[in-house]
């Protein structure tokens, strides 16, 4: 049950924190502006308009914060539900570990590992959904933050020009509306696993495409992104981890063994030698290097993730190039 407990812990770590409390600066009292302007023979419209914009912005911020709190709460409840469901499904399978038959125990361990991977994949997908949901409602905040601020007492001369969105705003902005990439803004994505060490610039940038078979296998695997996880699955109707890599390489004319730990075939390579199509193998899981520091793997669903060398405590068997 250790692998299930590790999965439960990692799913729990994905639970988003509650939205922090914040206070907005109250709009100034401008009830005296109009009579004073009449006495002075001045036009109060610029001040009135500025306060109107401030009040409108405050309403927008409150509305977005309320929506965000609701989305965060929904995600937290969904993740808690996944943890409970995982535990419920794991208990009867774990009973197989008590059977004295070694084959039965091995089957139970394999099934528990697959179950853990399934729920980790579902949890990651739900967390990613939250990021997209928050991004879809954050556009008004990015517009407010990037607006030029002008003085009302110096002839409209801008006092703060071309404000750039903060890293947090850039991370929440929908595609095409961010002022900088998340890398440039210093924003990092959450990862459950350790990153792979010592990637050279040529490997990390994907400048070396490797063999034609490896490149074709990657293209096939990437075309399956979104396919649901299926224990024992080896077709576009559903894949498990080794089923995906076997299918992708079969389409490229290379036959791989069925089980993940058996796919240590061809030539073992180091992290700085990785090219498209190389396999990332653990004792119980396998993924395929897709270039640009990314791997494609059968979670739930098939998905692209950052390259890593650890996976739920499994023994890492290294990087392997089946076409060598």
C-alpha positions as CSV (number, residue, x, y, z in Angstrom):
1,X,0.0,0.0,0.0
2,X,3.0,2.3,0.2
3,X,2.6,3.4,-3.5
4,X,-1.1,4.3,-2.8
5,X,-0.1,6.3,0.3
6,X,2.5,8.2,-1.8
7,X,-0.1,8.9,-4.4
8,X,-2.6,10.1,-1.8
9,X,0.1,12.4,-0.4
10,X,0.9,13.9,-3.8
11,X,-2.7,14.4,-4.7
12,X,-3.2,16.1,-1.4
13,X,-0.3,18.4,-2.1
14,X,-2.1,19.6,-5.3
15,X,-4.9,21.0,-3.2
16,X,-4.8,24.7,-3.9
17,X,-4.5,27.2,-1.1
18,X,-7.4,29.4,-0.3
19,X,-7.5,32.8,-1.9
20,X,-5.7,35.2,0.5
21,X,-7.7,38.0,2.1
22,X,-7.2,41.5,0.8
23,X,-8.5,45.0,1.3
24,X,-9.1,47.5,-1.4
25,X,-8.4,51.2,-0.9
26,X,-11.6,53.0,-0.5
27,X,-12.5,55.5,-3.2
28,X,-12.2,59.1,-2.0
29,X,-15.3,61.1,-0.9
30,X,-15.9,63.5,-3.8
31,X,-19.2,64.9,-2.7
32,X,-17.6,68.4,-2.4
33,X,-15.9,68.3,-5.8
34,X,-18.8,69.7,-7.9
35,X,-19.7,72.7,-5.6
36,X,-16.0,73.5,-5.2
37,X,-15.5,73.3,-9.0
38,X,-18.4,75.7,-9.5
39,X,-17.0,78.2,-7.0
40,X,-13.6,78.0,-8.7
41,X,-15.0,77.9,-12.2
42,X,-13.2,74.7,-12.9
43,X,-14.2,71.5,-14.8
44,X,-14.6,68.6,-12.3
45,X,-15.1,65.9,-15.0
46,X,-11.5,64.6,-14.9
47,X,-11.6,63.9,-11.2
48,X,-15.1,62.5,-11.3
49,X,-14.2,60.2,-14.2
50,X,-11.1,59.0,-12.4
51,X,-13.0,58.1,-9.3
52,X,-15.6,56.4,-11.5
53,X,-13.0,54.2,-13.1
54,X,-11.5,53.4,-9.6
55,X,-15.0,52.3,-8.3
56,X,-15.6,50.2,-11.5
57,X,-12.1,48.6,-11.1
58,X,-12.9,47.8,-7.5
59,X,-16.1,46.1,-8.5
60,X,-14.3,44.1,-11.2
61,X,-11.6,43.0,-8.7
62,X,-14.2,41.9,-6.1
63,X,-16.1,40.0,-8.8
64,X,-13.1,38.2,-10.1
65,X,-11.9,37.3,-6.6
66,X,-15.3,35.9,-5.8
67,X,-15.2,33.7,-9.0
68,X,-11.7,32.6,-8.2
69,X,-12.6,31.6,-4.7
70,X,-15.4,29.5,-6.0
71,X,-13.2,27.8,-8.6
72,X,-10.5,27.1,-6.0
73,X,-13.0,25.6,-3.7
74,X,-14.5,23.4,-6.4
75,X,-11.0,22.1,-7.3
76,X,-10.2,21.4,-3.6
77,X,-13.4,19.4,-3.2
78,X,-12.7,17.5,-6.4
79,X,-9.2,16.5,-5.3
80,X,-10.5,15.4,-1.9
81,X,-13.0,13.3,-3.7
82,X,-10.2,11.7,-5.8
83,X,-8.3,10.9,-2.6
84,X,-11.3,9.2,-1.1
85,X,-12.2,7.3,-4.3
86,X,-8.6,6.1,-4.6
87,X,-8.6,4.8,-1.1
88,X,-11.9,3.0,-1.6
89,X,-10.7,1.3,-4.8
90,X,-7.3,0.4,-3.4
91,X,-8.5,-1.5,-0.3
92,X,-10.0,-4.6,-2.0
93,X,-7.0,-4.7,-4.4
94,X,-4.6,-4.5,-1.5
95,X,-6.1,-7.6,0.1
96,X,-4.3,-9.5,-2.7
97,X,-1.0,-8.7,-0.9
98,X,-2.1,-10.9,1.9
99,X,-2.4,-14.0,-0.3
100,X,0.6,-16.3,0.1
101,X,0.7,-17.0,-3.7
102,X,3.6,-14.9,-5.1
103,X,1.8,-14.4,-8.5
104,X,-1.3,-13.1,-6.7
105,X,0.8,-10.6,-4.7
106,X,2.6,-9.4,-7.8
107,X,-0.7,-8.9,-9.6
108,X,-2.0,-6.9,-6.7
109,X,1.2,-4.7,-6.6
110,X,0.9,-4.1,-10.3
111,X,-2.7,-3.2,-10.1
112,X,-2.1,-0.8,-7.2
113,X,0.7,0.9,-9.1
114,X,-1.6,1.3,-12.1
115,X,-4.4,2.7,-9.9
116,X,-2.0,5.2,-8.3
117,X,-0.8,6.4,-11.7
118,X,-4.4,6.7,-12.9
119,X,-5.4,8.9,-9.9
120,X,-2.3,11.0,-10.1
121,X,-3.0,11.7,-13.7
122,X,-6.6,12.6,-12.9
123,X,-5.4,14.9,-10.1
124,X,-2.9,16.7,-12.3
125,X,-5.5,17.1,-15.0
126,X,-7.9,18.7,-12.5
127,X,-5.2,21.0,-11.2
128,X,-4.4,22.0,-14.8
129,X,-8.1,22.7,-15.4
130,X,-8.1,25.1,-12.4
131,X,-5.1,27.0,-13.9
132,X,-7.0,27.4,-17.2
133,X,-10.2,28.4,-15.4
134,X,-8.3,31.1,-13.4
135,X,-6.6,32.3,-16.5
136,X,-10.0,32.7,-18.3
137,X,-11.3,35.1,-15.6
138,X,-8.1,37.0,-15.0
139,X,-8.0,39.0,-18.2
140,X,-9.8,42.0,-16.6
141,X,-7.2,42.1,-13.8
142,X,-4.3,42.1,-16.3
143,X,-6.0,45.0,-18.2
144,X,-6.3,47.0,-14.9
145,X,-2.7,46.3,-13.9
146,X,-1.3,47.2,-17.3
147,X,-3.3,50.4,-17.6
148,X,-1.2,53.6,-17.8
149,X,-1.7,55.7,-14.7
150,X,-2.0,59.5,-15.3
151,X,-2.1,62.4,-12.9
152,X,-5.2,64.6,-12.8
153,X,-3.3,67.7,-11.6
154,X,-0.4,68.0,-14.1
155,X,-2.2,68.2,-17.4
156,X,-2.6,64.5,-17.8
157,X,1.1,63.8,-17.9
158,X,1.6,60.1,-17.3
159,X,3.3,59.3,-14.0
160,X,3.5,55.6,-14.5
161,X,3.8,54.5,-18.1
162,X,3.5,51.0,-19.7
163,X,3.1,49.1,-16.5
164,X,4.0,45.5,-17.0
165,X,1.9,42.7,-15.5
166,X,3.4,41.0,-12.5
167,X,4.6,37.4,-12.8
168,X,1.4,36.3,-11.0
169,X,-0.7,38.2,-13.5
170,X,1.3,36.8,-16.4
171,X,0.8,33.3,-15.1
172,X,-3.0,33.8,-14.9
173,X,-3.4,35.6,-18.2
174,X,-5.0,33.6,-21.0
175,X,-2.9,32.6,-24.0
176,X,-2.0,35.6,-26.1
177,X,-2.7,38.1,-23.3
178,X,0.4,37.6,-21.1
179,X,3.0,40.4,-21.4
180,X,5.8,37.8,-21.0
181,X,6.3,34.1,-21.1
182,X,6.2,32.3,-17.7
183,X,9.9,31.6,-18.1
184,X,10.7,35.3,-18.6
185,X,8.4,36.3,-15.7
186,X,10.0,33.9,-13.3
187,X,6.9,31.7,-12.9
188,X,7.4,28.0,-12.5
189,X,4.8,25.3,-12.8
190,X,4.1,22.7,-10.1
191,X,5.8,19.4,-10.6
192,X,5.3,16.3,-8.5
193,X,8.7,14.8,-9.4
194,X,12.4,15.8,-9.5
195,X,13.6,17.3,-12.7
196,X,16.1,15.4,-14.8
197,X,19.6,16.6,-14.2
198,X,22.3,18.1,-16.5
199,X,20.3,18.6,-19.7
200,X,22.6,20.1,-22.3
201,X,21.5,23.0,-24.5
202,X,21.2,20.8,-27.5
203,X,19.1,18.2,-25.7
204,X,16.9,20.6,-23.9
205,X,16.2,22.6,-27.0
206,X,15.3,19.5,-29.0
207,X,17.8,20.5,-31.7
208,X,18.7,16.9,-32.3
209,X,15.7,14.9,-33.6
210,X,17.4,11.5,-33.4
211,X,16.4,8.7,-35.7
212,X,13.5,8.9,-38.2
213,X,11.8,6.0,-36.2
214,X,12.2,7.9,-32.9
215,X,10.7,11.1,-34.4
216,X,7.8,9.2,-35.9
217,X,7.2,7.5,-32.6
218,X,7.1,10.8,-30.9
219,X,4.6,12.2,-33.5
220,X,2.4,9.2,-33.0
221,X,2.5,9.5,-29.2
222,X,1.8,13.2,-29.3
223,X,-1.2,12.6,-31.6
224,X,-2.6,10.5,-28.7
225,X,-2.6,13.3,-26.2
226,X,-6.0,13.4,-24.5
227,X,-6.6,9.6,-24.9
228,X,-7.9,8.2,-21.6
229,X,-5.9,5.9,-19.4
230,X,-6.8,2.2,-19.5
231,X,-5.2,-0.5,-17.5
232,X,-3.6,-2.9,-20.1
233,X,-4.6,-0.5,-22.9
234,X,-2.6,-0.7,-26.1
235,X,-4.9,1.2,-28.6
236,X,-6.2,4.7,-29.2
237,X,-9.3,3.6,-27.2
238,X,-7.1,3.7,-24.1
239,X,-3.5,3.3,-23.1
240,X,-1.4,2.4,-20.1
241,X,2.2,3.7,-20.0
242,X,3.9,0.9,-21.8
243,X,1.0,0.4,-24.1
244,X,1.5,3.9,-25.4
245,X,5.2,3.6,-26.1
246,X,4.8,0.1,-27.6
247,X,2.0,1.4,-29.9
248,X,3.9,4.5,-30.9
249,X,7.1,2.6,-31.8
250,X,5.1,-0.1,-33.6
251,X,3.7,2.6,-35.8
252,X,7.3,3.6,-36.5
253,X,8.3,0.0,-37.4
254,X,10.0,-0.9,-34.1
255,X,8.6,-3.6,-31.8
256,X,9.0,-3.1,-28.0
257,X,8.4,-5.5,-25.1
258,X,5.0,-5.1,-23.5
259,X,5.9,-4.2,-19.9
260,X,7.5,-0.9,-18.9
261,X,10.5,-2.4,-17.0
262,X,11.2,-4.6,-20.1
263,X,11.5,-1.6,-22.4
264,X,15.2,-1.0,-21.4
265,X,16.2,-2.0,-25.0
266,X,18.7,-0.7,-27.4
267,X,21.3,1.7,-26.0
268,X,21.3,3.4,-22.6
269,X,22.0,7.1,-22.9
270,X,22.7,10.0,-20.5
271,X,20.4,13.0,-19.9
272,X,22.6,15.3,-22.1
273,X,22.3,12.8,-25.0
274,X,18.5,12.7,-25.1
275,X,16.9,12.9,-28.5
276,X,13.2,12.6,-29.6
277,X,12.0,9.0,-29.1
278,X,14.3,8.0,-26.2
279,X,12.5,6.2,-23.4
280,X,12.5,7.3,-19.8
281,X,12.1,4.0,-17.9
282,X,11.2,3.2,-14.3
283,X,10.4,-0.1,-12.6
284,X,6.7,0.2,-13.3
285,X,6.4,3.2,-15.6
286,X,7.8,4.4,-19.0
287,X,7.5,7.7,-20.9
288,X,8.9,9.0,-24.1
289,X,11.2,12.0,-24.6
290,X,9.5,14.5,-26.9
291,X,12.1,17.2,-27.2
292,X,12.4,20.6,-25.6
293,X,12.7,19.1,-22.1
294,X,9.3,17.4,-22.3
295,X,8.0,13.9,-22.1
296,X,4.8,12.4,-23.4
297,X,3.3,9.7,-21.2
298,X,0.1,7.8,-20.5
299,X,-1.4,9.5,-17.4
300,X,-5.1,10.1,-17.3
301,X,-5.3,11.1,-20.1
302,X,-2.2,10.8,-22.3
303,X,-0.3,14.1,-21.6
304,X,2.9,16.1,-22.0
305,X,4.9,16.9,-18.8
306,X,8.4,18.2,-17.9
307,X,11.2,15.7,-18.1
308,X,11.9,14.1,-14.7
309,X,13.8,11.1,-13.3
310,X,11.6,10.1,-10.3
311,X,8.1,8.7,-10.3
312,X,6.3,7.8,-7.1
313,X,9.3,6.2,-5.5
314,X,9.8,3.8,-8.4
315,X,13.4,2.6,-9.2
316,X,14.7,4.7,-12.2
317,X,16.2,2.5,-14.8
318,X,17.6,5.3,-17.0
319,X,17.2,6.7,-20.5
320,X,17.1,4.2,-23.4
321,X,17.2,4.6,-27.1
322,X,15.4,1.6,-28.8
323,X,16.6,2.5,-32.3
324,X,20.3,2.3,-31.4
